[in-house]
Amino acid sequence: MTDSCHEPTLQPGEAPHIEVRDLTMAFGDFVLQRDLSFSIPRNSIFVIMGGSGCGKSTLLRHILGLLDPAAGSVLLDGSRISGLEADERQAIMSRFGVLYQSGALWSSMTLAENVSLPLEEYTELDAAEIREIAILKLAMVGLKGFEDYYPAEVSGGMQKRAGLARAIALDPEILCIDEPSAGLDPISSKRLDDLIQELRDSLDTTVVMVTHELPSIYAIGTDSIFLDAETRTMIASGPPNWLRDHCDHPTVRTFMTRGEGEDG
C-alpha cells in the first residue's frame, strides 16, 4: 500500500474501538486476505470495500469473533476477541448488533417477535417488558404500528428496517451491517442510510458496514479500507471521499469512480 492511498483518521493518542493486527484469513490452505492491519475509530461509520469475492463479509465475521484468524488478531478495546471460551464469546457478542444482508428475519414470527429474540437470549426481562422494548425499537426505525405484521406482509425495505431494529435491541456499542442496501430501490436505500446515521448518533454506536453502494459509502462513511482480491491484502484506507479525491491506485480509482476516473 502506497502512502498516497493511506489517510489515518485516528487522532494522536486516541485509542481505537476495534483494532485488527496482522490478520490473515484463510480456509485451509487457501488464503483469502493477508496482513490486514487497521483501526476502527469509536463512533465512526467504517466501510469495508472491495470487489466481489475479496473477503469483505468474511472480515466482518472475523471482527464479530465468529471466525478465528489463521494469523493475527482482532481486539475490542484492547482485548483479543478470538479464541475465547464460550461464556466469554457470548459476553462479547452481546456488545454487537448485526444486520445480515438478507435481513434474516424468521418468517414464522411477527416483526415484534423477531426483535424480541436478542432480549430473550441476553436479558432477564419479563415478556411484557420485552414486548415494550421491541415496540420502541420498531418505532425508532419507522415501523410503529407494524409490530404484529409478518415479514412477508411488509416490503423489502421494511424488512431491512425490522432487521435493524432487532440489531439495536440491546443498544449495542458496535453495529455490524452486511450490504444494507442490497435489493433496495434508491429511495429506500437513502432512507436506510439516514437511519443508520441517526442510530449511530442516538445510540453512540460504532458502525462497521460492508457495502459496494457508492452513494451510501460517500453519504455516511467516515472511514474505510479497500480489500483487493488480486493481491489478497488491503491496498487503501481512509475516509471514502478522501480516497476518491486523492488515491491514485488504479484498482481503487476504478471502484471509487465506477471507471469514470480512469485516463483515456
Secondary structure per residue as TSV (DSSP state, phi and psi in degrees):
chain	resnum	aa	ss	phi	psi
A	1	M	-	360.0	128.8
A	2	T	-	-85.3	157.9
A	3	D	G	-59.7	-31.8
A	4	S	G	-66.4	-15.1
A	5	C	G	-114.0	25.7
A	6	H	B	-138.3	118.9
A	7	E	-	-131.0	102.7
A	8	P	-	-64.9	144.2
A	9	T	-	-111.8	-18.4
A	10	L	S	-67.9	134.8
A	11	Q	-	-77.6	152.7
A	12	P	T	-54.0	128.0
A	13	G	T	85.0	-6.4
A	14	E	-	-80.4	131.2
A	15	A	-	-86.5	133.0
A	16	P	-	-70.2	151.8
A	17	H	S	-73.3	-44.8
A	18	I	E	-128.1	137.6
A	19	E	E	-129.6	130.5
A	20	V	E	-108.4	124.5
A	21	R	E	-120.1	116.4
A	22	D	E	47.7	43.8
A	23	L	E	-79.1	130.9
A	24	T	E	-118.2	129.0
A	25	M	E	-108.5	128.8
A	26	A	E	-148.1	151.5
A	27	F	E	-117.2	101.1
A	28	G	T	64.7	-126.6
A	29	D	T	-85.6	-7.9
A	30	F	E	-87.2	116.4
A	31	V	E	-89.5	121.6
A	32	L	E	-86.0	-47.1
A	33	Q	E	-146.9	148.0
A	34	R	E	-133.4	155.8
A	35	D	E	54.5	44.9
A	36	L	E	-87.5	122.4
A	37	S	E	-136.6	119.5
A	38	F	E	-162.6	163.4
A	39	S	E	-121.6	143.8
A	40	I	E	-110.0	113.2
A	41	P	-	-66.2	149.5
A	42	R	T	-63.8	137.9
A	43	N	T	66.5	16.3
A	44	S	-	-84.7	165.1
A	45	I	E	-109.2	97.8
A	46	F	E	-97.2	124.4
A	47	V	E	-107.4	128.9
A	48	I	E	-98.4	115.6
A	49	M	E	-116.1	167.0
A	50	G	E	147.4	167.0
A	51	G	S	-71.8	173.0
A	52	S	T	-60.9	137.6
A	53	G	T	80.2	9.9
A	54	C	S	-85.6	-11.3
A	55	G	S	106.6	20.1
A	56	K	H	-60.9	-52.1
A	57	S	H	-68.1	-32.8
A	58	T	H	-65.3	-38.7
A	59	L	H	-63.4	-40.1
A	60	L	H	-59.9	-40.6
A	61	R	H	-68.0	-31.7
A	62	H	H	-67.1	-41.0
A	63	I	H	-63.9	-33.9
A	64	L	T	-75.5	-11.6
A	65	G	T	81.8	11.3
A	66	L	S	-79.5	-23.2
A	67	L	S	-125.2	141.4
A	68	D	-	-92.3	140.4
A	69	P	-	-67.1	150.6
A	70	A	S	-71.4	-30.3
A	71	A	E	-157.0	158.6
A	72	G	E	83.7	-167.1
A	73	S	E	-155.5	159.3
A	74	V	E	-119.6	129.9
A	75	L	E	-120.5	137.3
A	76	L	E	-112.2	116.5
A	77	D	T	50.3	38.8
A	78	G	T	87.4	-4.9
A	79	S	E	-107.7	134.6
A	80	R	E	-65.5	138.0
A	81	I	-	-111.5	2.0
A	82	S	S	-99.4	156.1
A	83	G	S	67.8	28.4
A	84	L	-	-88.3	158.5
A	85	E	-	-70.4	163.3
A	86	A	H	-57.2	-44.1
A	87	D	H	-69.2	-35.9
A	88	E	H	-67.8	-40.4
A	89	R	H	-63.4	-41.0
A	90	Q	H	-64.0	-39.2
A	91	A	H	-63.7	-39.6
A	92	I	H	-65.5	-45.1
A	93	M	H	-61.3	-29.6
A	94	S	T	-68.0	-14.7
A	95	R	T	-88.2	-7.7
A	96	F	E	-108.5	146.9
A	97	G	E	-118.4	144.3
A	98	V	E	-130.5	130.6
A	99	L	E	-114.2	111.8
A	100	Y	-	-80.5	161.7
A	101	Q	T	-55.5	-41.9
A	102	S	T	-85.8	-6.4
A	103	G	-	91.7	-37.9
A	104	A	-	54.0	40.3
A	105	L	-	-81.8	146.6
A	106	W	-	-77.7	120.3
A	107	S	T	-67.4	-24.4
A	108	S	T	-86.8	-0.3
A	109	M	S	-114.5	148.5
A	110	T	-	-69.0	168.9
A	111	L	H	-60.3	-42.3
A	112	A	H	-63.9	-39.5
A	113	E	H	-66.4	-37.7
A	114	N	H	-62.0	-44.2
A	115	V	H	-67.9	-28.2
A	116	S	H	-72.1	-20.0
A	117	L	H	-54.7	-50.8
A	118	P	H	-62.8	-33.3
A	119	L	H	-67.7	-37.7
A	120	E	H	-68.5	-33.8
A	121	E	H	-77.3	-40.9
A	122	Y	H	-112.6	-2.6
A	123	T	-	-126.5	171.4
A	124	E	-	-114.7	26.4
A	125	L	-	-69.7	152.5
A	126	D	-	-81.6	172.4
A	127	A	H	-59.5	-39.2
A	128	A	H	-67.0	-40.9
A	129	E	H	-66.4	-40.5
A	130	I	H	-63.6	-44.0
A	131	R	H	-59.7	-42.0
A	132	E	H	-63.2	-43.5
A	133	I	H	-67.1	-40.4
A	134	A	H	-60.3	-42.4
A	135	I	H	-62.8	-41.2
A	136	L	H	-62.6	-45.7
A	137	K	H	-64.6	-39.5
A	138	L	H	-65.3	-37.1
A	139	A	H	-64.3	-36.1
A	140	M	H	-63.0	-26.9
A	141	V	T	-103.8	16.2
A	142	G	T	82.3	24.6
A	143	L	-	-117.9	30.3
A	144	K	T	-62.5	131.8
A	145	G	T	94.7	-7.4
A	146	F	-	-109.0	15.4
A	147	E	T	-57.2	-37.7
A	148	D	T	-101.9	14.6
A	149	Y	-	-82.5	150.7
A	150	Y	-	-92.3	154.7
A	151	P	G	-51.1	-38.9
A	152	A	G	-67.1	-14.2
A	153	E	G	-93.9	-0.5
A	154	V	S	-125.4	167.0
A	155	S	-	-74.0	168.8
A	156	G	H	-61.3	-40.2
A	157	G	H	-64.0	-37.9
A	158	M	H	-69.6	-34.8
A	159	Q	H	-62.7	-41.5
A	160	K	H	-62.9	-40.8
A	161	R	H	-67.3	-36.3
A	162	A	H	-65.3	-39.7
A	163	G	H	-61.8	-36.4
A	164	L	H	-68.5	-38.4
A	165	A	H	-60.6	-40.9
A	166	R	H	-65.8	-37.7
A	167	A	H	-65.1	-28.5
A	168	I	T	-100.8	10.7
A	169	A	T	-56.5	-35.8
A	170	L	T	-99.7	16.2
A	171	D	-	50.4	59.7
A	172	P	-	-66.7	150.3
A	173	E	S	-82.5	-17.8
A	174	I	E	-134.0	129.7
A	175	L	E	-116.2	116.4
A	176	C	E	-103.3	128.9
A	177	I	E	-131.3	126.9
A	178	D	E	-108.5	111.2
A	179	E	-	48.2	65.1
A	180	P	T	-63.8	-29.5
A	181	S	T	-94.4	1.8
A	182	A	T	-58.1	125.0
A	183	G	T	82.5	2.2
A	184	L	-	-99.8	151.1
A	185	D	-	-74.7	163.1
A	186	P	H	-56.9	-37.0
A	187	I	H	-69.4	-45.5
A	188	S	H	-63.1	-37.8
A	189	S	H	-63.0	-43.3
A	190	K	H	-64.0	-41.2
A	191	R	H	-62.6	-39.2
A	192	L	H	-68.1	-39.4
A	193	D	H	-57.7	-48.2
A	194	D	H	-61.0	-40.0
A	195	L	H	-65.8	-42.6
A	196	I	H	-60.0	-42.8
A	197	Q	H	-64.8	-42.6
A	198	E	H	-63.9	-41.5
A	199	L	H	-68.8	-37.1
A	200	R	H	-57.1	-43.0
A	201	D	H	-72.9	-44.8
A	202	S	H	-74.2	-32.5
A	203	L	H	-97.4	-3.5
A	204	D	T	56.9	49.4
A	205	T	-	-108.9	148.0
A	206	T	E	-90.7	129.7
A	207	V	E	-109.2	129.3
A	208	V	E	-117.3	118.8
A	209	M	E	-130.0	130.1
A	210	V	E	-96.3	124.1
A	211	T	-	-160.8	154.6
A	212	H	-	-117.5	7.1
A	213	E	-	-82.6	107.4
A	214	L	H	-59.8	-42.5
A	215	P	H	-56.4	-40.5
A	216	S	H	-67.7	-43.9
A	217	I	H	-58.2	-47.2
A	218	Y	H	-75.7	-30.2
A	219	A	H	-74.3	-41.1
A	220	I	H	-125.0	-12.8
A	221	G	-	-70.0	128.5
A	222	T	S	-103.5	-19.0
A	223	D	E	-155.8	161.0
A	224	S	E	-164.6	164.5
A	225	I	E	-131.8	157.5
A	226	F	E	-122.5	118.6
A	227	L	E	-95.1	134.3
A	228	D	E	-107.5	123.9
A	229	A	T	-70.2	-29.8
A	230	E	T	-74.6	-50.1
A	231	T	T	-86.8	-11.5
A	232	R	T	58.9	45.1
A	233	T	E	-158.6	178.9
A	234	M	E	-84.0	127.1
A	235	I	E	-113.8	-3.8
A	236	A	E	-159.3	152.5
A	237	S	E	-155.5	151.1
A	238	G	S	137.9	178.6
A	239	P	-	-58.2	135.1
A	240	P	H	-54.6	-42.1
A	241	N	H	-65.7	-33.4
A	242	W	H	-67.8	-43.6
A	243	L	H	-61.2	-41.8
A	244	R	H	-60.0	-39.1
A	245	D	H	-88.8	-22.7
A	246	H	H	-125.8	-20.1
A	247	C	-	-81.1	127.5
A	248	D	-	-104.1	8.9
A	249	H	-	-67.6	126.9
A	250	P	H	-59.7	-37.0
A	251	T	H	-66.0	-43.2
A	252	V	H	-67.4	-43.0
A	253	R	H	-63.2	-41.7
A	254	T	H	-61.2	-42.3
A	255	F	H	-67.9	-47.4
A	256	M	H	-71.3	-20.1
A	257	T	H	-118.3	5.1
A	258	R	T	53.4	36.1
A	259	G	T	88.9	-11.4
A	260	E	T	-74.7	-15.4
A	261	G	T	-92.8	2.5
A	262	E	S	-80.4	149.9
A	263	D	-	-73.5	152.7
A	264	G	-	84.2	360.0
